[in-house]
Amino acid sequence: MATDYDAPRVRDGEEEKNDSVVELDAARSRTSTDLLEDDTDTSGDGVTLPGADLSDLSLEVHVVPQQADEFSCIGCFLLVHRSQESKPGTSLCRDCAA
């Protein structure tokens, strides 16, 4: 039996609903707000406002030098393990070689 794909779809046992644009927009906004998380934790410890003065803060980072089993990729400049080298001696990681 041939199927006419241009014909409107008819669902069994249901009547077609004629929703207005306003009703569709309201339904869309209800579903999108349900997906958003309610982040009401405003303790202020981890919150930094844009443009805040951070000159009095200091950041200390312990830098570990390059190990014998690592190399610096010449494509992405990341430090990666030797097992991720595309071909031995190329200094190119597998991601950059692909």
Secondary structure, 3 states (H helix, E strand, C coil): CCCCCCCCCCCCCCCCCCCCHHHHHHHHHHHHHHHCCCCCCCCCCCCCCCCCCCCCCCCCCCCCCCCCCEEECCCCCCEEEHHHECCCCCCCEHHHHC
